[in-house]
Amino acid sequence: MISDMGFQISDELLGTFVPLLVYWVYSGIYVCLGCFDTYRLHTKQDEDVKNCVSKGQVVRGVLLQQFIQAMVAILLFQITGNDANDAVEGLGQKNSSLIVLGRQFVIAMLVLDTWQYFMHRYMHHNKFLYKHIHSQHHRLVVPYAFGALYNHPVEGLLLDTIGGALSFLLSGMSPRASIFFFSFATIKTVDDHCGLWLPGNLFHVFFQNNTAYHDVHHQLYGSKYNFSQPFFVMWDKILGTYMPYSLEKRAGGGFEARATKECKSN
């Protein structure tokens, strides 16, 4: 519980709404940086021509998903909140140690990645689910930052909301720790969809699953590859859906991610 000048804000409330705020602030920064063609993976013209949905529709779709996420998060914290708080008090200093928090973060990352890989892949291979649900996200052929969470509400519930709930529960993290984990996961997801290859971006240094990697998946030739999200690429490599790419400079400025092996339709 955080208290300031008589106001009390619970960790559960922060864990619910801070990631939503982080989403819009961080994506807004990338929108500003997108003015520089030097760092773009696609031209502004491609963004306007190739995408099949307006930015207004994207904003409304993301807000709807975030509303659903917030409702589920509040319900989840209501169910588990007392148990989590009792566990924190019982473990004392040990539960707040960096080692314990680090372990919880790694477990949560692995759980989220595993859930999203298999659900994401299934939505591509099941023709009904792709046509009626997942294809909404792929209306953004040219991804951009605040379109990261643009998808069908059913997909948002299955992939993001349930995946997040599982990572929270199975990792054993407290509501306070979840503030940082879900904010970090939000930043990573926005970064993967930002459509920019910025110098010094630490996500590009420490993660193979990055902006260019996910951009390949959004292209027609890569729609059966690079399902992993949002952190690691292990399931793509283990199950043969990994698509290597090269990053080439584009005539007129910017970069382009190009597949370095022949794509096979599955």
N, C-alpha and C positions, 0 to 999 in steps of 0.2 A: 504493500500500500504506500503510495507516494502522497505526502501531504504538503501543502503550501498555502499559507495565508488563510487557514481555515477550510480550504477545499481539499477533499480527498478523492484521488483517482486510483481505482484499483488496477492491479497488474492485469487482470482479465480484460478490463476495458482498454487499457493500453495495447495489450496483445491483439485485440480485435481491430482497433482503428489506426494505430501507428503505421502498420504495413500499407494500409490504404492511402494514407497521406504520403508515405515514402514513394509509392507508385507514381503519383501525379507530380511530385516535386522532382524526382529523378528523371522521369520521362520528359518533363518540361525542359530540363537542362539539355537533354539530347535533341529536343526539337530545335533549340537555339543553335546547337553545334551543327545541326544538319544544314545550316545555311552555307557551310564551307564544303564545296564540292570535292575538295582535296581528299576528304576522308570517307566519302560515301561509297557504298558497294553498288548502288544503282543511282542513276541520274534522277533529278527531280521530275523530269518529263516522264520517265518510266513509272515513277510512283503515282503520277496522276493518270497515266494511260492504262497501265497494266492492272491496277487494283480495281476490283469489282464492287467496291463499297465506299461510300463517302466517309469523310472524317467525322461528320456529325453522327452517322449511324454507328461508327466505331465507339465514339464517346458514350453514346446511350447504351450500347451493348456492354461495355466495360462497367459502367455504373450499375447496370442490372446485376451483373455477375458479382460485383463487390457487395451489393446489398444482400444477395443470397449468402455469400461467404460470411458476412458480418452476423447474420441471423444464426447460421450454423455454429459459428465460433462462440457466440454468446450462450447458445444452448449447451455446447460442449463444455465450456468453462463452468456453467451452472451445475452440470452433472459431476464434473471431476474436480471442481475448484476446492472444495473442503478437503478432499483426500490429498490433493497436491500440496495444499498449504500445511496440512498436518505432517506430511512427509518432509517438507522443508524444515519445519521446526524440529522434528525428531532427529534429523541428520545433522543439524547445526552447521558448523563451519565446513564439514566435509562436502556437503552437497553444493556449496557455493565455490568450491575449489575449481581452478582452471582445468585440472585433469578431468574431473567429473563432467564439467560443462563441455569440454572438448569431445569427450566420449559421446555425450548426448547429441551433440551437433553432428558427429560423424554417423551415428546410427540413424538420426533423422534424415540426413542427406541420402543415405543408402536406401532407406525405406521409401522415401519420396521418389527417388530415381527408379527404383524397381517397379513401383506401382505405376508410375507415369509411362515408363517404357512399354510395358505389356498392354496397358489400356490404349495408349497412343497407337501402337502398332496394330492392335486389333481393330481400332476404328478406321485404319487405312485399308485393312484387308477385308473387312465386312462391308459389302457394297451398300447395304441398307444404311448402316451407321455412317459411312462416309458421305453418302448422298444427302442424308437428311440432317446430319449433326456436324460431323467434323469438317465438311467442306466449307462451312461458314468461316472457320479460321483461315482457310486457304484462299478465301477471296482476297486476302492480302498477299499477292504474289511478291510484292516488294514490301517486306516488313518494315515497320517503324515503331518507335519506342512505346507510345501510348496505345498501340494496337496489340501489345503483348498478351493481354488478357481478353482480346476480342474473340469470342467463340460462342457457340450455342449454349444456353443455360444448362442443358443436360450435360454437355461436355464439361462445363465449368464445375458442375457439382461432382461428376464422376472423377475427373482428373485432378483438379486443383483442390476442391474443398474436402473430398473424402481422402485424397492423398495427403493433404496437410493434416487432417485429423489423425490418420494412422501414424504419421511421422511423429506427431506430438505424443500420442498415447504410448507407442512402442518404444520411444526413446526415454520416456520417463521424465522429460523435462518439466520444469515448473512453469506456471503462467508467465513469470518474470523472464525466464530464459526464452520463452516462445516469442517475446517481443523482439528479441535480437535475431532469433533464427528466421522468423517469417519476414522480417525486414530485409535480412540478407538474401533470402530466397527470392523476394520481390525484386530487389536490385539486380540479382543475377538474371532473372527472367526478362526484365526490361532491357538489360544489356544485350542479351541474346537476340532480341528483336529490334535493336536500335538501328540496324542498317549502316553502322559506321565502324570504320577500322581506325581507331584513334591511337596515336603513338603513346606508349607508356601505360596503356590500359592493363592493369594487373590481372584482370580476368583472362586476358589473352595470354598472359605469361604463365599462369598457374592452372588454367583449365583448357583442355583440348576442345571441350564443348563450349564453343564461343560464338560470337556474332556470325563469322563466316561459315562455321560448321552448320549452324541452324539455317543460314540463308540457303545453303545447298538443298536442304530438305524442302524449302518453300518453292523451289523451282520445279518445273514439270519433270525434268529428268531425274530429280533426286527425291521424288515423293515416296519412294519405297525404301529410302535409306535415311540414316541419321535421325532415328526416332528418339534417341536419348535426350532427356531433359530433366532438370535444368543444370545438373552439375557434372556428371562423369559420362564417359563414352563406353564403359565396360560392357554393357549389354549389347550394344551395336557390334563391338569387336568379337564377343563370345558367340553371338548368334548370326554373324555374317551379314549384318546390315550396315556395316561401317563403310562410308563413302569418303575416301581421301580426296583432298582438293589442293589446288595451288592457288595462291593469291597473286593475281597479275595486275599490273598497272593498266588502267583504262585510258585509251586515247581521249584527250580532253579533260583528264583529271579524275582522280578517284581510283578505286580498286574494283576488281571483279573476282569472285570465287569460282574457279572452274574445276569440275570433276577431273580426276587424273586416272580414272579407269572407266571402262565401258559399263554403262548402266543397263541392267537387265530388268525387264518387266516381270513382276512376280504374280 
